[in-house]
């Protein structure tokens, strides 16, 4: 697996000054995610298929907060 310290990191254009993560496509098989405020901190690495499943869940609203009853 490629070293995430040498990756080209990207932030979403929707990011705010203090609330964002950065994403790097390490190779054809791995995606890395980190907190933009702690660039030397931990990096989470996912298989590309896992990343696409996560994005699909976001688009479908899977991670939305449930309405209060």
DSSP file (Angstrom, degrees, kcal/mol; ACC not computed):
  #  RESIDUE AA STRUCTURE BP1 BP2  ACC     N-H-->O    O-->H-N    N-H-->O    O-->H-N    TCO  KAPPA ALPHA  PHI   PSI    X-CA   Y-CA   Z-CA
    1    1 A X              0   0    0      0, 0.0     3,-0.1     0, 0.0    26,-0.0   0.000 360.0 360.0 360.0 137.9    0.0    0.0    0.0
    2    2 A X        -     0   0    0      1,-0.1     2,-0.5     2,-0.1    24,-0.1  -0.247 360.0 -98.8 -64.3 155.2    1.3    3.5   -0.8
    3    3 A X    >   -     0   0    0      1,-0.1     3,-1.7    23,-0.1    -1,-0.1  -0.646  24.6-150.0 -76.4 118.4    2.5    5.7    2.0
    4    4 A X  G >  S+     0   0    0     -2,-0.5     3,-1.2     1,-0.3    -1,-0.1   0.702  91.7  71.5 -65.1 -17.7   -0.3    8.2    2.8
    5    5 A X  G 3  S+     0   0    0      1,-0.2    -1,-0.3     3,-0.0    -2,-0.0   0.736 101.1  45.2 -68.8 -20.0    2.3   10.8    3.9
    6    6 A X  G <  S+     0   0    0     -3,-1.7    -1,-0.2     2,-0.1    -2,-0.2   0.286  92.6 117.3-103.2   9.0    3.2   11.3    0.2
    7    7 A X  S <  S-     0   0    0     -3,-1.2     2,-0.8    -4,-0.1    19,-0.1  -0.268  71.8-115.7 -76.2 161.2   -0.4   11.4   -1.0
    8    8 A X        -     0   0    0     17,-0.2    17,-0.4    -2,-0.0     2,-0.2  -0.881  38.8-154.0 -96.2 105.4   -2.1   14.3   -2.7
    9    9 A X        -     0   0    0     -2,-0.8     2,-0.4    15,-0.1    15,-0.2  -0.551  10.2-165.1 -86.7 144.7   -4.8   15.3   -0.3
   10   10 A X  E     -A   23   0A   0     13,-2.2    13,-2.6    -2,-0.2     2,-0.3  -0.971   7.3-152.0-129.9 145.1   -8.0   17.1   -1.3
   11   11 A X  E     -A   22   0A   0     -2,-0.4    11,-0.2    11,-0.2     2,-0.1  -0.865  31.6-103.1-109.9 149.3  -10.7   18.9    0.7
   12   12 A X    >   -     0   0    0      9,-0.6     3,-1.4    -2,-0.3    -1,-0.0  -0.398  21.0-129.3 -65.1 145.6  -14.3   19.2   -0.3
   13   13 A X  T 3  S+     0   0    0      1,-0.3    -1,-0.1    -2,-0.1    -2,-0.0   0.657 110.7  59.9 -68.7 -14.3  -15.3   22.5   -1.8
   14   14 A X  T 3  S+     0   0    0      2,-0.0    -1,-0.3     0, 0.0    -2,-0.1   0.397  80.8 119.5 -91.7   1.4  -18.2   22.4    0.8
   15   15 A X    <   -     0   0    0     -3,-1.4     2,-0.2     6,-0.1     5,-0.2  -0.326  55.1-141.2 -67.3 147.9  -15.8   22.3    3.7
   16   16 A X        -     0   0    0      3,-0.9    -1,-0.1     1,-0.0     3,-0.1  -0.504  33.8 -93.1 -98.2 176.6  -15.8   25.1    6.3
   17   17 A X  S    S+     0   0    0      1,-0.2     3,-0.1    -2,-0.2    -2,-0.1   0.880 120.5  18.6 -58.8 -41.0  -12.8   26.6    7.9
   18   18 A X  S    S+     0   0    0      1,-0.2     2,-0.5    19,-0.0    -1,-0.2   0.449 115.6  66.1-113.3  -1.3  -12.9   24.2   11.0
   19   19 A X  S    S+     0   0    0     -3,-0.1    -3,-0.9    17,-0.1     2,-0.3  -0.689  72.4 101.0-127.7  80.0  -15.0   21.3    9.9
   20   20 A X        -     0   0    0     -2,-0.5    16,-1.5    -5,-0.2    17,-0.4  -0.997  46.2-146.9-155.4 161.6  -13.6   19.2    7.2
   21   21 A X  E     - B   0  35A   0     -2,-0.3    -9,-0.6    14,-0.2     2,-0.4  -0.839  20.1-133.2-119.4 162.4  -11.8   16.0    6.3
   22   22 A X  E     -AB  11  34A   0     12,-2.8    12,-2.1    -2,-0.3     2,-0.4  -0.909  14.8-155.9-117.5 148.2   -9.3   15.4    3.5
   23   23 A X  E     -AB  10  33A   0    -13,-2.6   -13,-2.2    -2,-0.4     2,-0.4  -0.949   7.6-173.1-124.8 142.0   -9.3   12.5    1.1
   24   24 A X  E     - B   0  32A   0      8,-2.4     8,-3.2    -2,-0.4     2,-0.9  -0.998  21.4-141.1-135.5 132.4   -6.4   11.0   -0.9
   25   25 A X  E     - B   0  31A   0    -17,-0.4   -17,-0.2    -2,-0.4     6,-0.2  -0.826  20.9-173.9 -90.5 106.7   -6.7    8.3   -3.5
   26   26 A X        -     0   0    0      4,-1.4     2,-0.3    -2,-0.9    -1,-0.2   0.884  59.7 -38.6 -74.1 -40.8   -3.5    6.3   -2.7
   27   27 A X  S    S-     0   0    0      3,-1.3     3,-0.3    -3,-0.1    -1,-0.1  -0.849  82.6 -63.0-162.7-165.3   -3.7    4.0   -5.7
   28   28 A X  S    S+     0   0    0     -2,-0.3    20,-0.1     1,-0.2     3,-0.1   0.645 132.3  36.9 -69.1 -12.7   -6.4    2.1   -7.6
   29   29 A X  S    S+     0   0    0      1,-0.1    19,-1.5    18,-0.1     2,-0.4   0.549 109.1  57.7-118.1 -11.4   -7.3    0.1   -4.5
   30   30 A X  E     - C   0  47A   0     -3,-0.3    -4,-1.4    17,-0.2    -3,-1.3  -0.968  47.4-170.2-135.6 142.3   -7.1    2.4   -1.5
   31   31 A X  E     -BC  25  46A   0     15,-2.8    15,-3.1    -2,-0.4     2,-0.3  -0.988  14.2-155.2-125.6 136.1   -8.5    5.7   -0.3
   32   32 A X  E     -BC  24  45A   0     -8,-3.2    -8,-2.4    -2,-0.4     2,-0.4  -0.869   6.2-167.4-114.0 147.7   -7.2    7.5    2.8
   33   33 A X  E     +BC  23  44A   0     11,-2.6    11,-2.7    -2,-0.3     2,-0.3  -0.994  11.8 166.8-133.9 138.6   -9.1   10.0    5.0
   34   34 A X  E     -B   22   0A   0    -12,-2.1   -12,-2.8    -2,-0.4     2,-0.5  -0.961  41.8 -96.2-145.8 163.8   -7.7   12.4    7.6
   35   35 A X  E >   -B   21   0A   0      7,-0.5     3,-1.3     3,-0.4     6,-0.3  -0.704  28.0-144.4 -79.8 125.4   -8.8   15.4    9.7
   36   36 A X  T 3  S+     0   0    0    -16,-1.5     3,-0.4    -2,-0.5    -1,-0.1   0.731  98.7  57.1 -66.8 -20.5   -7.6   18.5    8.0
   37   37 A X  T 3  S+     0   0    0    -17,-0.4    -1,-0.3     1,-0.2     2,-0.2   0.643 113.2  39.7 -82.7 -14.6   -6.9   20.2   11.4
   38   38 A X    X   +     0   0    0     -3,-1.3     3,-2.1     1,-0.1    -3,-0.4  -0.587  65.6 165.6-133.6  69.8   -4.5   17.4   12.4
   39   39 A X  T 3  S+     0   0    0     -3,-0.4    -1,-0.1     1,-0.3    -3,-0.1   0.661  80.3  49.2 -66.8 -15.9   -2.6   16.5    9.3
   40   40 A X  T 3  S+     0   0    0     -3,-0.1    -1,-0.3    -5,-0.0     3,-0.1   0.399  98.5  93.4 -98.4   1.2    0.0   14.5   11.3
   41   41 A X  S <  S-     0   0    0     -3,-2.1    -3,-0.0    -6,-0.3     0, 0.0   0.082  89.1 -42.8 -80.7-165.0   -2.7   12.6   13.1
   42   42 A X        -     0   0    0      1,-0.1    -7,-0.5    -8,-0.0     2,-0.4  -0.208  49.4-150.4 -65.2 151.5   -4.2    9.3   12.3
   43   43 A X        -     0   0    0     -9,-0.1     2,-0.4    -3,-0.1    -9,-0.2  -0.990   4.7-147.2-122.9 128.9   -5.2    8.3    8.8
   44   44 A X  E     -C   33   0A   0    -11,-2.7   -11,-2.6    -2,-0.4     2,-0.4  -0.821  14.7-158.8 -94.3 134.8   -8.0    5.9    8.0
   45   45 A X  E     -C   32   0A   0     -2,-0.4     2,-0.3   -13,-0.2   -13,-0.2  -0.953  11.2-178.8-119.6 134.7   -7.6    3.8    4.9
   46   46 A X  E     -C   31   0A   0    -15,-3.1   -15,-2.8    -2,-0.4     2,-0.2  -0.915  32.5-107.7-128.2 152.1  -10.4    2.1    3.0
   47   47 A X  E  >  -C   30   0A   0     -2,-0.3     4,-2.2   -17,-0.2     3,-0.4  -0.516  38.6-114.5 -69.4 149.1  -10.7   -0.2    0.0
   48   48 A X  H  > S+     0   0    0    -19,-1.5     4,-2.5     1,-0.2     5,-0.2   0.876 117.9  55.2 -56.0 -39.1  -12.1    1.7   -3.0
   49   49 A X  H  > S+     0   0    0      1,-0.2     4,-2.0   -20,-0.2    -1,-0.2   0.892 107.8  49.1 -62.2 -39.6  -15.2   -0.5   -2.9
   50   50 A X  H  > S+     0   0    0     -3,-0.4     4,-2.2     2,-0.2    -1,-0.2   0.904 110.1  51.5 -64.6 -41.0  -15.8    0.5    0.8
   51   51 A X  H  X S+     0   0    0     -4,-2.2     4,-2.6     1,-0.2    -2,-0.2   0.919 110.1  48.3 -62.1 -44.6  -15.3    4.2   -0.1
   52   52 A X  H  X S+     0   0    0     -4,-2.5     4,-2.3     1,-0.2    -1,-0.2   0.879 110.2  51.9 -65.2 -37.2  -17.9    3.9   -2.9
   53   53 A X  H  X S+     0   0    0     -4,-2.0     4,-2.1     2,-0.2    -1,-0.2   0.897 109.9  50.0 -64.7 -39.4  -20.3    2.1   -0.6
   54   54 A X  H  X S+     0   0    0     -4,-2.2     4,-2.1     2,-0.2    -2,-0.2   0.939 111.3  47.5 -62.9 -48.6  -19.9    4.9    2.0
   55   55 A X  H  X S+     0   0    0     -4,-2.6     4,-2.4     1,-0.2    -2,-0.2   0.882 110.4  52.9 -60.8 -39.0  -20.5    7.6   -0.6
   56   56 A X  H  X S+     0   0    0     -4,-2.3     4,-1.8     1,-0.2    -1,-0.2   0.902 107.6  51.7 -62.9 -41.1  -23.6    5.7   -1.8
   57   57 A X  H  X>S+     0   0    0     -4,-2.1     5,-2.4     2,-0.2     4,-0.5   0.882 108.6  51.1 -62.5 -39.2  -24.9    5.7    1.7
   58   58 A X  H ><5S+     0   0    0     -4,-2.1     3,-1.4     1,-0.2    -2,-0.2   0.947 109.7  49.6 -61.7 -48.1  -24.4    9.4    2.0
   59   59 A X  H 3<5S+     0   0    0     -4,-2.4    -1,-0.2     1,-0.3    -2,-0.2   0.836 111.9  48.9 -61.1 -33.1  -26.4   10.0   -1.2
   60   60 A X  H 3<5S-     0   0    0     -4,-1.8    -1,-0.3    -5,-0.2    -2,-0.2   0.483 114.5-115.7 -86.6  -3.2  -29.2    7.8    0.0
   61   61 A X  T X<5 +     0   0    0     -3,-1.4     3,-1.5    -4,-0.5    -3,-0.2   0.674  67.2 143.1  79.6  17.5  -29.4    9.5    3.4
   62   62 A X  T 3 <S+     0   0    0     -5,-2.4    -4,-0.2     1,-0.3    -5,-0.1   0.811  72.8  46.5 -59.2 -31.4  -28.4    6.5    5.4
   63   63 A X  T 3  S+     0   0    0     -6,-0.5    -1,-0.3    -5,-0.1    -5,-0.1   0.291  82.9 122.5 -99.9  10.0  -26.4    8.6    7.9
   64   64 A X  S <  S-     0   0    0     -3,-1.5     2,-0.2     1,-0.1     3,-0.1  -0.391  72.4-100.9 -68.9 148.6  -29.0   11.3    8.5
   65   65 A X        -     0   0    0      1,-0.1    -1,-0.1    -2,-0.1     2,-0.1  -0.478  41.0-111.5 -67.0 138.3  -30.1   11.9   12.0
   66   66 A X        -     0   0    0     -2,-0.2     2,-0.1     1,-0.1    -1,-0.1  -0.427  35.3-104.0 -68.7 147.3  -33.4   10.3   12.8
   67   67 A X        -     0   0    0     -2,-0.1     2,-0.2     1,-0.1    -1,-0.1  -0.429  37.1-111.5 -67.1 143.8  -36.3   12.6   13.4
   68   68 A X              0   0    0      1,-0.1    -1,-0.1    -2,-0.1    -3,-0.0  -0.563 360.0 360.0 -76.5 143.0  -37.3   13.0   17.1
   69   69 A X              0   0    0     -2,-0.2    -1,-0.1    -3,-0.0    -2,-0.0   0.409 360.0 360.0 -96.8 360.0  -40.6   11.6   18.0
